[in-house]
């Protein structure tokens, strides 16, 4: 039984390699990347929230609460994780865990949250992250809500920005997935990646469905 978990969809980046704009709103398989992520994660979590900076109304159609970073200066995905931990603590007081995912990863595993928890429990770890083909994906991770004050200190007082630098302070479990026939953590960072994602969609999405 998977422990109650809030899903945090990270969309706070500047999308420079994509040429700017909102990367999660680019489409593959006839739907925005964000819709694929919502479809895959919503059934695995108690609730979802979207971490995005700027005008929140541009995401109105997706029916998610939109929460901006409250750490200044586009501090990266760790700031988005912190926003998610704070939001979960305020709005879902009985939920002790947050799962973070990137919103440019449309092929997320349907057992992601379950497998992250299983890896954490098996290793007796505080945190967990996903990996595929031997490569870790620190943004795809599991975080205890009670860690939020420690994370805020690291971000605000110490200037920590890289996820790896923060998670190295704790025992981290890794849940591994195969990268064949496609990488479930493929992320679309550039226009060329969107072309590749359309190809992968033919493998990832069963015929007649979009996700």
KOLZAPA-841431 format. One line per 5 residues: for each residue x, y, z negated of C-alpha. Coordinates in nm, 3 decimals, padded with zeros to 5 digits. Layout:
X/Y/Z  ...
***
This chain:
00.000/00.000/00.000  00.156/00.330/00.108  00.174/00.594/-00.164  -00.035/00.909/-00.102  00.160/01.138/00.129
00.104/01.478/00.291  00.236/01.521/00.645  00.432/01.836/00.729  00.464/01.916/01.099  00.769/02.133/01.156
00.729/02.394/01.430  00.924/02.683/01.283  01.217/02.683/01.525  01.297/02.933/01.798  01.295/02.680/02.089
01.595/02.843/02.257  01.677/02.541/02.475  01.316/02.532/02.593  01.340/02.896/02.695  01.147/03.026/02.394
00.777/03.010/02.319  00.597/02.736/02.131  00.759/02.405/02.214  00.479/02.198/02.051  00.228/02.343/02.298
00.413/02.209/02.603  00.228/01.913/02.751  00.306/01.553/02.835  00.059/01.284/02.927  -00.203/01.557/02.971
-00.187/01.677/02.608  00.028/01.918/02.409  00.315/01.760/02.218  00.146/01.878/01.898  -00.168/01.677/01.973
00.033/01.358/02.015  00.203/01.419/01.681  -00.128/01.491/01.506  -00.289/01.180/01.656  -00.009/00.958/01.533
00.044/01.105/01.188  -00.309/01.196/01.078  -00.408/00.835/01.010  -00.095/00.784/00.799  -00.135/01.081/00.562
-00.380/01.227/00.313  -00.362/01.563/00.491  -00.151/01.750/00.746  -00.016/02.103/00.752  00.173/02.286/01.024
00.483/02.487/00.941  00.512/02.766/01.198  00.629/03.126/01.191  00.464/03.418/01.368  00.095/03.461/01.446
-00.092/03.156/01.309  -00.401/03.205/01.527  -00.224/03.058/01.829  -00.264/02.717/01.662  -00.628/02.771/01.561
-00.761/02.509/01.804  -00.575/02.228/01.628  -00.760/02.257/01.299  -00.457/02.253/01.069  -00.354/02.493/00.793
-00.058/02.693/00.925  00.208/02.792/00.672  00.511/03.006/00.753  00.854/02.983/00.592  00.890/03.200/00.285
01.269/03.186/00.304  01.388/03.475/00.518  01.591/03.457/00.836  01.471/03.143/01.016  01.650/02.916/00.771
01.583/02.600/00.972  01.388/02.282/00.903  01.477/02.274/00.533  01.274/02.593/00.491  00.983/02.421/00.662
01.016/02.121/00.432  01.008/02.357/00.134  00.694/02.525/00.270  00.537/02.180/00.295  00.635/02.081/-00.057
00.494/02.405/-00.198  00.173/02.367/00.002  00.124/02.009/-00.112  00.183/02.109/-00.474  -00.084/02.379/-00.448
-00.349/02.202/-00.244  -00.298/01.830/-00.311  -00.188/01.811/-00.672  -00.230/01.434/-00.696  -00.011/01.362/-00.394
00.355/01.312/-00.491  00.513/01.277/-00.146  00.559/01.473/00.174  00.660/01.325/00.509  00.824/01.573/00.746
00.823/01.531/01.123  00.925/01.743/01.419  00.649/01.860/01.650  00.851/01.782/01.964  00.849/01.405/01.895
00.534/01.274/02.068  00.612/00.902/02.033  00.628/00.874/01.653  00.577/00.522/01.515  00.230/00.445/01.388
00.385/00.283/01.079  00.628/00.569/01.011  00.512/00.668/00.662  00.467/00.309/00.549  00.817/00.211/00.665
00.978/00.518/00.507  00.820/00.433/00.173  00.919/00.068/00.203  01.281/00.164/00.273  01.286/00.406/-00.020
01.143/00.152/-00.262  01.371/-00.129/-00.143  01.680/00.087/-00.187  01.569/00.250/-00.513  01.627/00.582/-00.337
01.496/00.933/-00.397  01.462/01.022/-00.027  01.420/00.840/00.301  01.477/00.925/00.665  01.419/00.755/00.997
01.681/00.621/01.237  01.675/00.462/01.581  01.947/00.294/01.781  02.190/00.353/01.495  02.131/00.731/01.490
01.969/00.900/01.190  01.694/01.161/01.229  01.714/01.376/00.913  01.411/01.588/01.007  01.192/01.276/01.006
01.191/01.213/00.634  01.021/01.150/00.305  01.046/01.401/00.020  00.915/01.402/-00.340  00.706/01.709/-00.412
00.879/01.747/-00.749  01.202/01.830/-00.564  01.072/02.166/-00.443  01.241/02.385/-00.705  01.577/02.220/-00.646
01.537/02.267/-00.271  01.443/02.633/-00.317  01.757/02.695/-00.522  01.970/02.526/-00.256  01.817/02.739/00.020
01.792/03.076/-00.155  02.082/03.077/-00.401  02.334/02.850/-00.226  02.252/02.922/00.138  02.224/02.552/00.229
02.082/02.513/00.580  02.167/02.162/00.701  01.941/01.882/00.591  02.235/01.641/00.561  02.411/01.870/00.313
02.110/01.871/00.087  02.014/01.504/00.113  02.375/01.401/00.041  02.309/01.504/-00.319  02.063/01.218/-00.359
02.033/00.852/-00.274  01.891/00.836/00.077  01.727/00.528/00.226  01.719/00.481/00.603  01.436/00.311/00.791
01.561/00.185/01.128  01.364/00.142/01.450  01.485/00.001/01.783  01.547/00.250/02.063  01.438/00.006/02.333
01.224/00.009/02.549  01.199/00.374/02.435  01.315/00.578/02.139  01.016/00.649/01.911  01.196/00.964/01.794
01.264/01.105/02.139  01.241/01.482/02.108  01.174/01.726/02.388  01.419/02.014/02.349  01.445/02.134/02.709
01.242/02.143/03.032  01.447/01.844/03.150  01.344/01.654/02.837  00.979/01.714/02.924  01.036/01.542/03.258
01.192/01.246/03.078  00.907/01.246/02.826  00.655/01.202/03.108  00.846/00.892/03.214  00.859/00.757/02.859
00.487/00.828/02.818  00.420/00.557/03.072  00.578/00.309/02.828  00.460/00.459/02.500  00.095/00.522/02.579
-00.125/00.225/02.664  -00.300/00.248/02.999  -00.608/00.463/02.977  -00.502/00.652/02.663  -00.298/00.965/02.608
-00.143/00.865/02.280
***
